Amino acid sequence: MKWKKIINFIFILLIVSACSNDSNYKIIYEQKVITHEVTKNKERKQTTIAIIPKVINIPYFNAVEEGVNEAAKVLDVHVIFEGPVIANAQQQIAIIEKMIAKKVDVIAVSANDPDTLVPVLKKAQKQSIKVITWDADTKPEARAYFVNMVNPETLGRHLMDMLAWNTKEKGDFVIMTGAYSASNLNEWLKWIQIQQKEYYPDMNLVDIVATDDNPHKAYMLATKLLKNNPNLKGIIGNSSVGPPAAAQAVKENGKSGKVSVVGLSSPNSMNVYLKEGSAQIITLWSPKKLGFLTVAIANNISEGLYPYDKQEIVGVGNIRLLDEMVIMGEPIDFTKENVDQYDF
């Protein structure tokens, strides 16, 4: 009986010892797993995002590029910023084909044409490249999200209000748009005209011309509009090259204070014109912030993180989400009184 008790005691000791060793093994094993995951994260492939503007070498998209580069550093992603030398959809297609060949992770394009880019963007999607649009949209089936600056109805109506405030709500006016094919510009045009018909019956839209986002062409068109419309009271420029060109033409033709110039442009481009009175008021968002937001959304999507309403984006603020449209915020108005407060 005594020997039996001794054997049982030894058996219990062996079990306890085994359990103790098993416990130590598990702790060591878990530490190895954690170490392995940390190493894996450090060695992850850097995300590559292609940002394609409508055109390069104009102040608006230069400011966007600054934001893109800043986001690339903050978010530790590789960004390729490449656009056509003129606002042309075919040139954008060639760039997108190049990005597909490079096997980038995300393509983000400001579309010069909402229809023409669809096939090549669908091609990118079929090759597992994420696609979003920004600034100017394409057809919804060709992208996941559209990163928009402002609500298009709000902006279009506001542009019309800006001109009405400076013409006593009377007289002939013209609109200088960018490219006729640009979906964002056409949406703003629609709401400008709706606002005019609903609230300003004594104002008359006499012409709409397209600058193709070319500063020289915009200046020539503005000069021609002033010559052909001697009773002209106002010009709305709804793309960034329009207001500076219109203001320069108004100034050179001795029309400052007689023909009001309003629209979308950067404060640096319009600073002198606003102060001297050849332009009255312009509005815009921060193009730099738009560039930052586009990279942030693209990076999130590449990691399976999708935008949601009122989401806070570091470096941007809270965004809005309407269906598949991300809205950055509200526009900022610039006048001779506040234009020196902004630098972009």
N, C-alpha and C positions, 0 to 999 in steps of 0.2 A: 504493500500500500504506500509505504514511504517512497519507494522508487518511482511509483506511478505519479505521485505528486511532483517529484523532481522533474520527471520527463515532461509533464504538462507545463511546468513553469518555464522550462527551456523553450518549449514550443511557442509559448506566448511571447517570450523575448524575441524570438526569431520573427514573428509576425510584426511586432512593433518596430523592429529594426528595418524590416522590408518596407513598411509603410513610410517610415521616416526617410529612407533612401528614395522612395518613389516621390515623396513630396519635394525633396531637394531637386530631383531630376526635372520635375515639372517647372519649378521656378527658373532653373537654368534654361530650359527649352523656351519658355515665354520670353526671357530676355533676348534670346537669339532671334526670335521672330520680330520683336520690336526693332532691334538693331538692323535687321534685314530690310524692314519697311522704310526706315529712315534713309538708309543708303539708296534704296530704290527711288524714293522721292527726289533725292539730290541728283540722281542720274537721269531724271525724266527728260524727254526730248523737248526742247524749247518750241513753243507754239509759234508758227509763222502766219502772219496775217497780211494779206494784200489789200491796201487801201487805194482805190481808184477814183480820183476826182473827175469832174466833167472836163476840166481843162487845167493846165498848170500855168504858173507864172502870172497870176493875177492876185491882187492883195487878199481877196477873200480866201482862196484856196491855199495861199501861202500861210495865212493865219491858222487854217485847219491843220496844215502840216506841222506847225509848231506844237499844237495840242496832241497830234498823233505821236510825235517823237517823245514828248513828255510822258505820255501814257506808256510807251514802250519801255522806258526806263523804270517807271514806278511799278509796272506790272510784270517786268522781266519777260517780255515777249519780243520776238523778232518781227519787225514791220517793214514791208516794202511799200513805199509811196510812189506810185507811178501813174501818170495820166497823159492824155493826148495834148498835143500842142495847140489844137483847135477843138472846139466843142463838137465832136464828131463821134457818132455811135460806132462806125466801122473801125475807127482807131481804138476805141475802147474794147471792141471784140478781139482785136489783135493782141491787146495787153492781157485780156482775160485768158486767151488761149495760152499765152506765155506762162501765166500763173498756174494754169492747169498742168502744164508740162513740168513746172517746178514742184508740183504736188504740195502746194501750200495747204494749210489747215482751214483757213477761212478767206473768202473773197468778200470784200465790202465795197460796193460801187455806188457812186452818184450817177444815176443813169441819164445819158443824153437823150435816150429814146426808150419809152416803156415797153415797146413791142419788139424792136429789133434785137435787143439783148437777150430775150427769153431763151432761144435755143442754146446759146453758148453757156448761159447760167444753168440751164437744166443739165447740160453736159457735165458741168462741174459737180452738180449735185449727185449725178450718177456715179461719179468717181469718189464719192464720200467726202467731198469738200463742202463745208458749210457755206451758205451764201446769205448775206444780208444786204440791204440797200441803206443809204443814208443821204440826206439832203434832197435827193430826187428819186422817186420810186420807180419800180418796174411792175410787171404783172405779179400778183400775189403768188402764183404757182412757181415763180422762178426764184423765190427767196423765202427765208424763214420769218424775218422781221424787217420793218422799215424804221430806221432811226430818223425821226423828224425833229425839226427845230422847235416848231410851234404848231398850235392847232391851225390848219389852213384857213378855215372860215374866219377865225378871229383875226388872222393876219390880213387876209384880203379885205375884209370890211374896214380894218384899221387904216390900211393904205388909202382907201377912198376918203375916209374921214379926214385924214391928214391934209389931203388936197383941198377938201371942202372948207376946212378951217382957215385956209390961206387964200381963198378966192371969193369969200363971202357967199359961198354956195351957188355961184353963178358962172356961166361962160363955157367956152369950148376947152376941151383938154385932150391930151393924147397919152398913150401908154407905150413905153419902151420896154419890151420884154427881152428875154435872152434868146433861146431857141424855141421855135414853135412846137417842137416835139417834146420839150421837157415837161413831164407830168406835174411837177410841183408848181412851176410857173403858170401852167394852164389852170390848175386848181385855184391859185391866187387870182388869176384873171377873172375866173368865173365869179368869185365872191366880190371882187371890186365892182363888177358890172351889176351884180344883184344889189349891192349896197347903194349904188348910184340910182338905180331905178326905184328902189324903195324909199329913199330919203332925200335925194337931191334932183328933183325933176327939172330944175332950171340949169343943170349942168349937162353938157352934151359931149359925148365921146366921139371924136371925129376921125381917129386913126389909131391903129395898133401896129407897131413895127418891131421886127426882130433884129437884135444886135449880134446874135450868135456868140454872145459874151466876148466880143472883140472890141477893145476900147476905141480903136481908130474908126471902125465901122459905126460904133455908137455915136461918136462925135459927128461924123458926116451925116448920119441920119437926123440927129438933133438939129444941126444947122439947116438941113433941108426942111424939116418940120416947121421951124420958125419962119422960113422964107415962104412956104406954101400956105401958112395959116396966120395971116397978119392979126387976126383977132384972138389968137391963142391966149388963154389965161393960165394954163397949167400943164405940167408934165409929171407923170408918175413913172418912175423907173423901178420895175419889180425884179430886176437882177442887179448885181452889185456894180457892173460897169456903166449902167444907165445914168444914175444921178450925177456922177462926176462929169461925164461927157455932156449931159444936158446943161449942167451949171456952167461949164466952160463956154458952151455955145451961147447961152443966155448972156453971159458976161461980155463976150466979144461982139455981140449984136446989140449991145446997149439996152437989153431988156430986163436987167436986174430990177426987181421990185415990181415989174409989170407982168412977168411970167413966173409963176411960182413953180419951184422944183422940189419934189418930195420923192420918197421911195426907200428902197433897201440898199444900204451901202455901209462901209465901215467908217467909223468916226475919223480915222486918220486920213482917209481919202477925201473926206468932205470938210475937214476942219476949216480951211481957208474960205471955202465957198459959203459955209454957214456964217462965218464971221463977217464977210463982206456983203452978204445979202443976195448973192446969186443963187442960193438955195435956202429953203426955209426950215425944213425938218426932215430928218431921215430916221429910219428905225432898223434895228438888226438885233440879233442874238450874239453871243460870243462864238465866233467860228472856231477859236482855239478850244473852247469847252466842247463844241460839237465833235472836233477831232478826238479829244480825249474820251468822250462818251462812246463814240463809235468803236474805238479799240477796246474799251472796257466791255461793251456788250458782245463784241466778237470773241474776246477771250473767254468770257463766261460761257457762251454757247459752245465753244470748242471743248469745254470741260463738262458739258451737260447741265449747266446752270442757266435757267431761262428767266427773262425779265418778268416782273410783276408790278402791279399798280402801286405807286407810292414807295417803290424800292429806293433806298438811299445808295447812290453810287459815289464812292469816295472821290473827291476832286470835282464833282459835278453838282450833287444835291439829290433831292427827291425827284424821280421821274414819274410820268403818268403813262399808263398803258391802255390804249383803246384798240381792242381786238389784237391785231399783230403790228400796231403802230406804237412805237416808243416816242413819247413827246418830252423833249428836254425841258421846256419852260416857256416863259413869256418874253416877248421882244422888249428891247430897250429903245426909247426915243432919245435922239440927240439933237440939240439946238445950239445956237451960238452961246447960250448961257452955260451949258454943261459939257460941251464937247471936249474941253481940255481935261476933263476928269477920266477920260478913257484913252487907252493906248493899244489899238489893234486895227 
